[in-house]
Amino acid sequence: MEVKIGVQFAPRELVLESSQSADEVAKLVADALKADLGVLTLVDEKGRRVLVPADKLAYVEIAESETRRVGFGSL
């Protein structure tokens, strides 16, 4: 699962590959936004934790990981 996180006042977005499902990530985002002084915590495929204060979130994009095609086959 690819997750892109936009952070307010940051010129670049955070991109991470997570083994969590889209529903799990969406629930974590919703829970962080509901909580007072909430923090969005995600874990990537290598076990690294990403912590973002919920009040600084601009957007969260959740997408299936795209498999890369190799070769010269038809598109």
Steps between C-alpha positions, in 0.01 A plus 500: 500500500642838402416790731573864412472755779487872440621707794413867540788739432719217367609525135501123442262221583591192704473175304519158662421139416295336773389142548181626667174488306327810366226464762756481783679812376171689459397405855836616642462835320142544625597411857792744495277781372235434768742498794607815683865556413480191278800351326479291184734201540570271206755221459665435164601163356847523657359559848574874514241717674375825353339743745310808381303737724136476389453877503775535236349251251407656167391175330553124505488303174463123526563291189578143409866444422551498126692206362766612258492343159820385339551461129362638180153344508191688391363756743 
